[in-house]
Amino acid sequence: MIEKLKKHYTNHKQVFFLIIILIFALFLRVYALGSPAFWIDESISSTASKMILQKGLPIFDSGAFYSRALVFHYLQSFCLLFNSTEFNARFISVIFGLLTIVLAYFIGKEYSKSGGILSALFVAIFYLEVFFSRQARFYQLFQLMFFLSIYLLYKSKENPKYIYLALIALVITINTQLAGIVLIPFFIIYMIFFLKQKKYTYLSIIPLGFLVYKAISVFGMTSNFLPRITLYINRYFSYASNMYYLLILFIPGIIWAFYKKKKLTALILLPSFILLFGVFFIRVFAFRYIYFFVFPLILFSSLLMSFLYEKYGKIMLISIFFLILLPSNLFFPYTYVNVISPIKYNYNDFSAPEINYLAIPSNLSEILKQDKTIIFTLFSPSIEWHIKKPDYAFPFSMNGIGKDTISYNNSNNQRVDVYSGAPISTERPNQSFYFILDYFSAIKLKPDQREQLQKILENCTISYENKDLQIYDCPQNYQ
């Protein structure tokens, strides 16, 4: 019996290690998952998913249809069936994070015997993979589907039936993030020139149709201001200051991987670099736009270590051990790269600000939740999630371009907040009210809007404030 167990362990050793990695990765991702406050986009997604539970579709109370990442939001709404909590809203990304680890394992195995396990291990503990797997937003799904579609496309040469799965993954990728259309030319070329059974090439019409349909939208997102590109590149690279060593390992890892698997390496890297370059032209800076590139960065860095391990033997385990442990949060609690000790806070990213409603004192929170309490605000989804639907919304631009991106004309031709459906107003209400002013929205206001807001807040007193928001108690119009 013992001999059979030993033989079974020997034959399935990698699967055994993968399960251990996944269990540890799950622990890192669910630990205190509901503790951090939502950052702004998390509240938008979570509100859209709550609307699915109420209406069957992600239609805000303004009447606006939220068409982004439908697969993500329907799966997220399933998690919210059990309870509308921050933990449940984020849990679906935990699943996508674990599946990304499994994907790294299968892609790594294509290159070397140990490449799968090492790739899975480094993806499991890399700090950005952990943080983005703990968000109630769809960036983890986009990364997963982007590289899953590439992997399935590559495997379709051996088994053409994989092309159906690859196309499904491609559709989900594009629906999750429009940037996924960068994959379409590679799909068309691969399906025409590399599929062994030519009867499947007619399916290239599907990605071609997506390319034509979506191309116009992409051009509208790009920037006309070339001087911004240098600024954005510098900003993005500033996020990599704690992991320059990975960039150094990444380059020889690419060279070695290309020598081993030219086609797969090219399929992974070419669309990744094209999309990475394209992000620099987008008018709005946000680190989350380049998060997808973390996957090939870890993959090829890990593959380099696997190639060295198979070439030089167990002596390389020392280097691998140090690469895991030394840059971890056990030794560098603020600038770490690997997560070994669990975390209970959000990633510190100024381009993804949180609004901490969880810190509001319970007595004030109860007052705000009362039906008779009038709430006036700017960014409404966080308030709607944590407190209740606001009564009025002050217009502002979410991305800082222009003055107003939240106004929406509903079916009654009324100007309302696109998320909550609250009337848009720049006038002070006639009754007493609370104004909730969040820092994210306030810094986007133009000078004349600030003047309008100051008039609204005249004679108001601050009931509560933290670094993210201020809550004003405003009496009935005193004039």
ABEGO torsion letter per residue (X at the ends): XAAAAAAAAAAAAAAAAAAAAAAAAAAAAABGAAABBBBAAAAAAAAAAAAAAAAGBBBBAAGBBBABGAAAAAAAAAAAAAEBBAAAAAAAAAAAAAAAAAAAAAAAAAABAAAAAAAAAAAAABAAAAAAAABBBAAAAAAAAAAAAAAAAAAAAABAAAAAAAAAAAAAAAAABAAAAAAAAAAAAAAAAABABAAAAAAAAAAAAAAAAAAAAAAAABBABAAAAAAAAAAAAAAAAAAAAAAAAAAAAAAAAAAABAAAAAAAAAAAAAAAAAAAABABBBAAAAAAAAAAAAAAAAAAAAAAAAAAEAAAAAAAAAAAAAABAAABAAABABBABBBABBBBBAABBBBBAAABBAAAAAAAABAABBBBBABAAAAAAABBBBABBBBBBAAGBEABAABBBBAAGBBBBAAAGBBBBABBBABBBBBBBBAAAAAABBAAAAAAAAAAABGBBBABBBAABBBBBBBBBAX
